[in-house]
């Protein structure tokens, strides 16, 4: 039986697992929860690929420097293979004495007692969760002192049952996270299709107008040069608008960079692109912000894009600054411009929202808030705050 205090800890661990939506966050929560609950020095969880290795592998109890020194990820062999391929738990007094033990890299921490549990959804094995080096309770004076190199503690049958319970709930949390990510991928694909249609409609209309205006200029160039010149100015204006539409669409279709580069690098790159593409100065600064959950990163990126679009296309700003900073337990995105500004109340009553409704929806969708400060002639500040990070 798990003591009452233990039941509370188990409950907290299960809630933490199911509170996460991103697969990587779920894996890290599972590992941390297992290590804390079973009082182990080390914990790890590997998600297998179909090539004899691991698609994802997370650890707890190993520093970043130690992890880098260990080297490549382990392969599916020995005891790990038994958990993955036979879906059987493994509880060993000393993993080094097991005939399946194949050694480890020189930088690998020393491990002895070992407890491993497959994470399975029905017959499908989703991963392998394992712990090493059970922390010893203070030994009574009459207890035998362990011999040199021997640890005086080990994982128990109760530990194995507790880890089995965690693994069952971990399978549910991991499956839910995968379903969430797949649905998010479908949403992104639908969003890109919508943007593609809008891009086609907007640019096709601009190109049609360009063609008609250029034809008119050609017809007027001999008999009315002044009007032809005016038509050519219109051609230049329309071509500029078409180029802006293309730039905006390309930037909006690039959130996939979040998966590879993260929010900070993506915002920095987009600020550099816009700085080169527009006469306005666009810069970016970041202070103490690291990776966020994917949903929050995408919402922050979209709000930043909308605010940049408004500043460069509608406000005629000469300087736009994008800042990403920490504020206590939260992360704050702040887009400031020195453009024409506007009266937020007048914009709302006129039915022209400049994307404000969409930005507020994106902020609230990830548990954040959005504020907009602006006055005619005094520029605009768009600020979005999200928890965590």
The 8 nearest C-alpha neighbors of each residue, nearest first, counted from 0:
[[1, 2, 157, 3, 5, 6, 161, 160],
 [0, 2, 5, 6, 3, 4, 157, 161],
 [3, 1, 5, 4, 6, 0, 7, 8],
 [2, 4, 6, 5, 7, 1, 8, 0],
 [3, 5, 7, 2, 6, 8, 1, 9],
 [6, 4, 2, 8, 3, 7, 1, 9],
 [7, 5, 3, 9, 8, 4, 10, 1],
 [6, 8, 10, 4, 5, 9, 11, 3],
 [7, 9, 5, 11, 6, 10, 12, 4],
 [10, 8, 6, 12, 11, 7, 5, 13],
 [9, 11, 7, 13, 8, 12, 6, 14],
 [10, 12, 8, 14, 9, 13, 15, 7],
 [13, 11, 9, 15, 10, 14, 32, 8],
 [14, 12, 16, 10, 15, 11, 9, 17],
 [13, 15, 11, 17, 16, 12, 18, 10],
 [14, 16, 12, 18, 13, 17, 11, 28],
 [17, 15, 13, 14, 18, 25, 28, 19],
 [16, 18, 172, 14, 19, 15, 13, 20],
 [17, 19, 15, 16, 14, 20, 25, 172],
 [20, 18, 17, 25, 16, 21, 24, 15],
 [19, 21, 176, 22, 179, 18, 25, 24],
 [20, 22, 24, 176, 23, 19, 25, 292],
 [23, 21, 25, 176, 24, 177, 26, 173],
 [22, 24, 26, 25, 21, 27, 55, 57],
 [25, 23, 27, 21, 22, 26, 28, 19],
 [24, 26, 22, 28, 23, 27, 19, 16],
 [27, 25, 23, 29, 28, 24, 22, 30],
 [26, 28, 24, 30, 29, 25, 31, 23],
 [27, 29, 25, 31, 26, 30, 16, 32],
 [30, 28, 26, 32, 27, 31, 33, 25],
 [29, 31, 27, 33, 32, 28, 43, 42],
 [30, 32, 28, 34, 33, 29, 27, 59],
 [33, 31, 29, 35, 30, 34, 12, 28],
 [34, 32, 36, 30, 35, 31, 37, 29],
 [33, 35, 39, 31, 32, 42, 37, 36],
 [36, 34, 38, 32, 33, 37, 31, 39],
 [37, 35, 33, 38, 34, 32, 8, 9],
 [36, 38, 34, 39, 35, 33, 158, 133],
 [39, 37, 35, 36, 34, 134, 133, 40],
 [40, 38, 133, 34, 41, 134, 132, 37],
 [39, 41, 132, 60, 133, 131, 134, 38],
 [42, 40, 60, 131, 39, 130, 59, 132],
 [43, 41, 130, 59, 34, 58, 129, 30],
 [42, 44, 58, 129, 57, 30, 128, 59],
 [43, 45, 128, 57, 127, 56, 30, 129],
 [44, 46, 56, 127, 126, 55, 53, 47],
 [45, 47, 126, 55, 53, 54, 125, 56],
 [48, 46, 53, 54, 52, 126, 45, 49],
 [47, 49, 54, 53, 50, 52, 51, 46],
 [50, 48, 51, 47, 52, 53, 54, 75],
 [51, 49, 48, 52, 53, 47, 75, 54],
 [50, 52, 75, 49, 74, 48, 53, 47],
 [53, 51, 74, 75, 50, 48, 47, 54],
 [52, 54, 47, 48, 55, 46, 45, 56],
 [53, 55, 48, 47, 46, 52, 56, 45],
 [56, 54, 46, 53, 45, 57, 47, 44],
 [55, 57, 45, 44, 46, 53, 58, 54],
 [58, 56, 44, 43, 27, 45, 55, 26],
 [57, 59, 43, 42, 44, 61, 30, 60],
 [60, 58, 42, 61, 41, 31, 43, 30],
 [59, 61, 41, 40, 62, 42, 58, 34],
 [62, 60, 59, 65, 66, 63, 58, 41],
 [63, 61, 65, 64, 66, 60, 59, 67],
 [62, 64, 66, 65, 67, 61, 68, 60],
 [63, 65, 67, 62, 66, 68, 61, 69],
 [66, 64, 68, 62, 67, 63, 61, 69],
 [65, 67, 63, 69, 68, 64, 62, 61],
 [68, 66, 64, 65, 69, 70, 63, 71],
 [67, 69, 65, 70, 66, 106, 64, 107],
 [70, 68, 106, 66, 107, 67, 104, 65],
 [69, 71, 68, 67, 72, 66, 104, 106],
 [72, 70, 73, 69, 67, 74, 68, 104],
 [71, 73, 74, 70, 53, 56, 52, 69],
 [74, 72, 71, 75, 52, 53, 76, 103],
 [73, 75, 52, 76, 51, 72, 53, 79],
 [76, 74, 80, 51, 52, 79, 73, 77],
 [77, 75, 80, 79, 74, 78, 81, 73],
 [76, 78, 99, 80, 79, 100, 81, 101],
 [77, 79, 81, 80, 99, 76, 82, 100],
 [80, 78, 82, 81, 77, 76, 75, 83],
 [79, 81, 76, 75, 83, 77, 78, 82],
 [82, 80, 78, 85, 79, 84, 83, 77],
 [81, 83, 86, 87, 79, 117, 80, 85],
 [84, 82, 80, 86, 81, 85, 79, 117],
 [83, 85, 81, 80, 86, 82, 124, 87],
 [84, 86, 81, 87, 82, 83, 80, 117],
 [87, 85, 82, 83, 117, 84, 81, 88],
 [86, 88, 82, 85, 89, 117, 81, 116],
 [89, 87, 116, 115, 82, 117, 90, 86],
 [88, 90, 115, 114, 91, 87, 116, 82],
 [91, 89, 114, 113, 115, 88, 92, 154],
 [90, 92, 113, 93, 112, 94, 89, 114],
 [91, 93, 112, 153, 113, 94, 111, 90],
 [94, 92, 111, 112, 91, 95, 96, 113],
 [93, 95, 111, 97, 96, 91, 113, 112],
 [94, 96, 93, 97, 100, 111, 102, 110],
 [97, 95, 94, 93, 98, 100, 99, 92],
 [96, 98, 99, 94, 100, 95, 93, 91],
 [99, 97, 100, 96, 101, 95, 77, 94],
 [100, 98, 77, 97, 78, 101, 76, 96],
 [101, 99, 97, 98, 102, 95, 77, 94],
 [100, 102, 99, 77, 103, 98, 95, 76],
 [103, 101, 100, 104, 95, 105, 99, 107],
 [102, 104, 107, 105, 101, 106, 69, 73],
 [103, 105, 107, 106, 69, 102, 70, 108],
 [104, 106, 107, 103, 69, 108, 68, 102],
 [107, 105, 69, 104, 68, 108, 65, 103],
 [106, 108, 104, 69, 105, 103, 109, 65],
 [109, 107, 110, 106, 61, 105, 65, 69],
 [108, 110, 107, 111, 132, 106, 103, 131],
 [111, 109, 132, 131, 108, 112, 94, 113],
 [110, 112, 93, 94, 132, 113, 95, 131],
 [113, 111, 92, 93, 132, 131, 153, 91],
 [112, 114, 131, 91, 90, 130, 94, 111],
 [113, 115, 90, 130, 129, 89, 131, 91],
 [116, 114, 129, 89, 88, 128, 130, 90],
 [115, 117, 88, 128, 127, 129, 118, 82],
 [118, 116, 127, 82, 86, 126, 128, 119],
 [119, 117, 126, 166, 125, 170, 127, 124],
 [118, 120, 124, 125, 123, 170, 121, 117],
 [121, 119, 123, 170, 122, 124, 125, 118],
 [120, 122, 123, 119, 124, 170, 118, 125],
 [121, 123, 120, 124, 119, 86, 125, 118],
 [124, 122, 120, 119, 121, 125, 118, 86],
 [123, 125, 119, 126, 118, 83, 120, 122],
 [126, 124, 119, 118, 123, 46, 120, 170],
 [125, 127, 46, 118, 45, 124, 117, 47],
 [126, 128, 117, 45, 44, 118, 116, 83],
 [129, 127, 44, 116, 115, 43, 117, 126],
 [128, 130, 115, 114, 43, 42, 116, 44],
 [129, 131, 42, 114, 41, 113, 115, 39],
 [132, 130, 113, 41, 112, 110, 39, 133],
 [133, 131, 112, 40, 39, 110, 111, 134],
 [132, 134, 39, 153, 154, 38, 131, 40],
 [133, 135, 39, 38, 132, 40, 136, 152],
 [136, 134, 152, 133, 137, 151, 138, 153],
 [135, 137, 138, 134, 152, 139, 151, 133],
 [136, 138, 135, 139, 140, 134, 151, 142],
 [139, 137, 136, 142, 140, 135, 141, 151],
 [138, 140, 142, 141, 137, 143, 136, 144],
 [141, 139, 142, 138, 143, 144, 137, 136],
 [140, 142, 139, 143, 138, 144, 137, 145],
 [143, 141, 139, 140, 138, 144, 145, 151],
 [144, 142, 145, 141, 140, 151, 138, 146],
 [143, 145, 142, 146, 151, 138, 141, 140],
 [146, 144, 151, 149, 150, 143, 147, 148],
 [145, 147, 149, 148, 144, 150, 151, 143],
 [146, 148, 149, 145, 150, 144, 151, 143],
 [147, 149, 146, 150, 145, 111, 151, 109],
 [150, 148, 146, 147, 145, 151, 111, 152],
 [151, 149, 152, 145, 148, 153, 111, 146],
 [150, 152, 145, 149, 135, 153, 144, 143],
 [153, 151, 135, 150, 133, 134, 154, 136],
 [152, 154, 133, 112, 92, 155, 151, 132],
 [155, 153, 158, 133, 114, 112, 156, 113],
 [156, 154, 158, 157, 153, 159, 90, 160],
 [155, 157, 159, 158, 160, 154, 90, 161],
 [158, 156, 160, 155, 159, 161, 0, 1],
 [159, 157, 155, 161, 156, 160, 154, 162],
 [158, 160, 156, 162, 157, 161, 163, 155],
 [161, 159, 163, 157, 162, 158, 164, 156],
 [160, 162, 158, 164, 163, 159, 157, 165],
 [161, 163, 165, 159, 164, 160, 166, 158],
 [164, 162, 160, 166, 161, 165, 159, 167],
 [165, 163, 161, 167, 162, 166, 160, 168],
 [164, 166, 162, 168, 163, 167, 169, 161],
 [167, 165, 169, 163, 118, 164, 168, 162],
 [168, 166, 164, 170, 169, 165, 163, 118],
 [169, 167, 171, 170, 165, 166, 172, 164],
 [168, 170, 166, 172, 171, 167, 165, 173],
 [171, 169, 173, 168, 167, 172, 118, 120],
 [170, 172, 168, 174, 169, 173, 175, 167],
 [173, 171, 169, 175, 17, 174, 170, 16],
 [172, 174, 176, 170, 175, 171, 169, 177],
 [175, 173, 177, 171, 176, 172, 170, 178],
 [176, 174, 178, 172, 173, 177, 171, 179],
 [177, 175, 20, 179, 173, 22, 178, 174],
 [178, 176, 180, 174, 179, 175, 181, 22],
 [177, 179, 175, 181, 176, 180, 182, 174],
 [180, 178, 176, 182, 177, 181, 183, 175],
 [179, 181, 183, 177, 182, 178, 184, 176],
 [180, 182, 184, 178, 183, 179, 177, 185],
 [183, 181, 185, 179, 184, 180, 178, 186],
 [182, 184, 180, 186, 181, 185, 179, 187],
 [183, 185, 181, 187, 186, 182, 180, 188],
 [186, 184, 188, 182, 183, 187, 189, 181],
 [187, 185, 183, 189, 184, 188, 190, 182],
 [186, 188, 190, 184, 185, 189, 191, 183],
 [189, 187, 185, 191, 190, 186, 184, 192],
 [188, 190, 192, 186, 187, 191, 185, 193],
 [191, 189, 187, 193, 188, 192, 186, 194],
 [190, 192, 194, 188, 193, 189, 195, 187],
 [191, 193, 195, 189, 190, 194, 188, 196],
 [192, 194, 190, 196, 195, 191, 189, 197],
 [195, 193, 191, 197, 192, 196, 198, 190],
 [194, 196, 192, 198, 193, 197, 191, 199],
 [195, 197, 199, 193, 198, 194, 200, 192],
 [198, 196, 194, 200, 199, 195, 201, 193],
 [199, 197, 195, 201, 196, 200, 202, 194],
 [198, 200, 196, 197, 202, 201, 203, 195],
 [199, 201, 197, 203, 198, 202, 204, 196],
 [202, 200, 198, 204, 203, 199, 197, 205],
 [201, 203, 205, 204, 199, 200, 241, 198],
 [204, 202, 206, 200, 205, 201, 199, 207],
 [203, 205, 207, 201, 202, 206, 200, 208],
 [204, 206, 202, 208, 207, 203, 241, 209],
 [207, 205, 209, 203, 208, 204, 202, 210],
 [208, 206, 204, 210, 209, 205, 203, 211],
 [207, 209, 205, 211, 206, 210, 212, 204],
 [210, 208, 206, 212, 207, 211, 234, 213],
 [209, 211, 207, 213, 208, 212, 206, 214],
 [212, 210, 214, 208, 213, 209, 215, 207],
 [211, 213, 215, 209, 214, 210, 208, 230],
 [212, 214, 216, 210, 215, 211, 209, 217],
 [215, 213, 217, 211, 212, 216, 210, 218],
 [214, 216, 212, 218, 213, 217, 211, 219],
 [215, 217, 227, 213, 219, 230, 214, 218],
 [216, 218, 214, 215, 220, 219, 213, 227],
 [217, 219, 215, 216, 220, 214, 221, 227],
 [220, 218, 223, 227, 216, 217, 222, 221],
 [219, 221, 224, 227, 217, 223, 218, 216],
 [222, 220, 219, 223, 224, 218, 217, 227],
 [221, 223, 219, 220, 224, 218, 227, 225],
 [224, 222, 219, 225, 226, 220, 221, 227],
 [225, 223, 220, 227, 226, 228, 221, 219],
 [226, 224, 228, 227, 223, 229, 220, 219],
 [227, 225, 229, 228, 224, 223, 230, 219],
 [228, 226, 216, 224, 230, 220, 219, 229],
 [227, 229, 231, 225, 226, 230, 224, 232],
 [230, 228, 226, 232, 227, 231, 233, 225],
 [229, 231, 233, 227, 232, 216, 228, 212],
 [230, 232, 234, 228, 233, 229, 227, 216],
 [233, 231, 229, 235, 234, 230, 236, 228],
 [232, 234, 230, 236, 231, 235, 237, 229],
 [235, 233, 231, 237, 232, 236, 209, 238],
 [234, 236, 232, 238, 233, 237, 239, 231],
 [235, 237, 233, 239, 234, 238, 232, 240],
 [238, 236, 240, 234, 239, 235, 233, 241],
 [237, 239, 241, 235, 240, 236, 234, 242],
 [238, 240, 242, 236, 237, 241, 235, 243],
 [239, 241, 243, 237, 242, 238, 244, 236],
 [242, 240, 238, 244, 243, 239, 202, 205],
 [243, 241, 245, 239, 240, 244, 238, 246],
 [242, 244, 240, 246, 245, 241, 247, 239],
 [245, 243, 241, 247, 242, 246, 248, 240],
 [244, 246, 242, 248, 243, 247, 249, 241],
 [247, 245, 243, 249, 248, 244, 250, 242],
 [248, 246, 244, 250, 245, 249, 251, 243],
 [249, 247, 251, 245, 250, 246, 244, 252],
 [248, 250, 246, 252, 251, 247, 245, 253],
 [249, 251, 247, 253, 248, 252, 246, 269],
 [252, 250, 248, 249, 253, 247, 254, 304],
 [251, 253, 249, 250, 254, 248, 191, 194],
 [252, 254, 255, 250, 251, 256, 249, 257],
 [255, 253, 256, 257, 252, 251, 297, 300],
 [254, 256, 257, 253, 258, 259, 252, 260],
 [257, 255, 254, 259, 258, 260, 253, 265],
 [256, 258, 261, 255, 260, 254, 259, 262],
 [259, 257, 256, 255, 261, 260, 254, 293],
 [258, 260, 256, 257, 261, 255, 265, 264],
 [259, 261, 257, 256, 264, 258, 265, 262],
 [262, 260, 257, 263, 264, 258, 259, 265],
 [261, 263, 265, 257, 264, 296, 266, 260],
 [262, 264, 266, 265, 261, 267, 285, 289],
 [263, 265, 267, 266, 262, 260, 261, 268],
 [266, 264, 262, 268, 267, 263, 269, 261],
 [267, 265, 269, 263, 268, 264, 262, 270],
 [266, 268, 264, 270, 265, 269, 283, 263],
 [269, 267, 271, 265, 266, 270, 264, 272],
 [268, 270, 272, 266, 271, 267, 273, 265],
 [269, 271, 267, 273, 268, 272, 281, 282],
 [270, 272, 274, 268, 269, 273, 267, 275],
 [273, 271, 269, 275, 274, 270, 276, 268],
 [274, 272, 276, 270, 275, 271, 277, 269],
 [273, 275, 281, 271, 272, 280, 276, 277],
 [274, 276, 272, 273, 277, 271, 278, 280],
 [275, 277, 273, 274, 272, 278, 246, 271],
 [278, 276, 279, 274, 275, 273, 280, 311],
 [277, 279, 280, 276, 317, 274, 275, 273],
 [280, 278, 317, 277, 318, 281, 316, 274],
 [279, 281, 318, 274, 317, 319, 278, 282],
 [282, 280, 274, 319, 270, 320, 318, 279],
 [283, 281, 320, 270, 321, 319, 280, 284],
 [282, 284, 321, 322, 267, 320, 270, 285],
 [285, 283, 322, 323, 321, 286, 282, 267],
 [284, 286, 323, 322, 324, 287, 288, 283],
 [285, 287, 324, 288, 323, 325, 284, 322],
 [286, 288, 325, 324, 289, 285, 323, 330],
 [289, 287, 286, 324, 325, 285, 388, 323],
 [288, 290, 388, 291, 287, 263, 262, 261],
 [289, 291, 388, 261, 292, 288, 262, 296],
 [290, 292, 388, 296, 293, 295, 289, 387],
 [293, 291, 295, 294, 296, 21, 290, 24],
 [292, 294, 296, 295, 297, 291, 21, 257],
 [295, 293, 297, 296, 292, 298, 365, 291],
 [296, 294, 298, 293, 297, 292, 365, 299],
 [295, 297, 293, 299, 298, 294, 262, 291],
 [296, 298, 300, 294, 295, 299, 301, 293],
 [297, 299, 295, 301, 300, 296, 361, 302],
 [300, 298, 296, 302, 297, 301, 303, 295],
 [301, 299, 297, 303, 298, 302, 296, 304],
 [300, 302, 304, 298, 303, 299, 297, 305],
 [303, 301, 305, 299, 304, 358, 300, 306],
 [302, 304, 300, 306, 301, 305, 307, 299],
 [305, 303, 301, 307, 302, 306, 308, 300],
 [304, 306, 308, 302, 307, 303, 301, 309],
 [307, 305, 303, 309, 308, 304, 302, 310],
 [308, 306, 310, 304, 309, 305, 303, 311],
 [307, 309, 305, 311, 306, 310, 312, 304],
 [310, 308, 313, 306, 312, 307, 311, 305],
 [311, 309, 314, 307, 308, 316, 312, 313],
 [310, 312, 308, 315, 309, 316, 313, 307],
 [313, 311, 309, 308, 310, 314, 315, 243],
 [312, 314, 309, 315, 310, 311, 308, 339],
 [313, 315, 338, 310, 339, 316, 311, 312],
 [316, 314, 338, 311, 313, 312, 310, 339],
 [338, 317, 315, 337, 314, 318, 310, 311],
 [316, 318, 279, 280, 337, 315, 338, 319],
 [319, 317, 280, 279, 316, 336, 337, 281],
 [320, 318, 336, 281, 335, 280, 282, 321],
 [319, 321, 282, 335, 334, 281, 283, 322],
 [322, 320, 334, 283, 333, 282, 284, 335],
 [323, 321, 284, 333, 283, 285, 332, 324],
 [322, 324, 332, 285, 331, 284, 286, 333],
 [325, 323, 286, 331, 330, 285, 288, 287],
 [324, 326, 330, 329, 331, 288, 327, 287],
 [327, 325, 329, 330, 328, 324, 331, 384],
 [326, 328, 329, 325, 330, 387, 386, 324],
 [327, 329, 387, 326, 386, 330, 325, 388],
 [330, 328, 386, 387, 326, 327, 385, 325],
 [329, 331, 325, 385, 384, 324, 326, 386],
 [332, 330, 384, 324, 383, 323, 325, 333],
 [331, 333, 323, 383, 382, 322, 384, 324],
 [332, 334, 382, 322, 381, 321, 331, 335],
 [335, 333, 321, 381, 320, 380, 322, 382],
 [336, 334, 380, 320, 319, 379, 333, 381],
 [335, 337, 319, 378, 379, 338, 318, 316],
 [338, 336, 378, 316, 318, 317, 377, 379],
 [316, 339, 337, 378, 314, 315, 336, 340],
 [338, 340, 376, 314, 378, 375, 377, 315],
 [339, 341, 378, 375, 374, 376, 379, 373],
 [342, 340, 375, 374, 373, 343, 339, 376],
 [341, 343, 345, 374, 344, 375, 346, 373],
 [344, 342, 346, 345, 341, 347, 373, 374],
 [345, 343, 347, 342, 346, 348, 349, 341],
 [346, 344, 348, 342, 347, 343, 349, 341],
 [347, 345, 343, 349, 351, 344, 348, 352],
 [346, 348, 344, 350, 345, 349, 352, 351],
 [347, 349, 345, 350, 346, 344, 351, 343],
 [350, 348, 346, 347, 351, 345, 352, 344],
 [349, 351, 347, 348, 352, 346, 345, 353],
 [352, 350, 346, 349, 353, 347, 348, 354],
 [351, 353, 355, 354, 347, 346, 350, 356],
 [354, 352, 355, 351, 309, 346, 356, 305],
 [355, 353, 357, 352, 356, 358, 305, 306],
 [356, 354, 358, 352, 357, 353, 359, 371],
 [357, 355, 359, 358, 354, 360, 352, 353],
 [356, 358, 360, 354, 355, 359, 361, 302],
 [359, 357, 355, 361, 360, 302, 356, 354],
 [358, 360, 362, 356, 361, 357, 369, 355],
 [361, 359, 357, 363, 358, 362, 364, 356],
 [360, 362, 364, 358, 359, 298, 363, 357],
 [363, 361, 367, 359, 368, 364, 360, 365],
 [362, 364, 366, 367, 360, 365, 361, 368],
 [363, 365, 361, 362, 366, 360, 367, 298],
 [366, 364, 363, 367, 362, 295, 294, 361],
 [367, 365, 363, 364, 385, 362, 386, 368],
 [366, 368, 385, 362, 363, 384, 365, 386],
 [369, 367, 384, 362, 383, 363, 385, 370],
 [370, 368, 383, 359, 382, 362, 384, 371],
 [369, 371, 382, 381, 383, 372, 368, 380],
 [372, 370, 381, 380, 382, 373, 369, 379],
 [373, 371, 380, 379, 381, 370, 374, 343],
 [374, 372, 379, 340, 341, 378, 342, 380],
 [373, 375, 341, 340, 377, 342, 376, 378],
 [376, 374, 341, 340, 377, 339, 342, 373],
 [375, 377, 339, 340, 378, 374, 338, 341],
 [378, 376, 374, 340, 375, 339, 337, 373],
 [377, 379, 340, 337, 338, 336, 339, 373],
 [378, 380, 373, 340, 336, 372, 335, 381],
 [379, 381, 335, 372, 334, 371, 382, 373],
 [382, 380, 371, 334, 333, 370, 335, 379],
 [383, 381, 333, 370, 332, 369, 371, 380],
 [382, 384, 369, 332, 331, 368, 370, 333],
 [385, 383, 331, 368, 367, 330, 332, 329],
 [384, 386, 367, 330, 329, 366, 331, 387],
 [387, 385, 329, 328, 330, 367, 384, 388],
 [388, 386, 329, 328, 330, 385, 291, 292],
 [387, 291, 330, 289, 290, 329, 288, 386]]
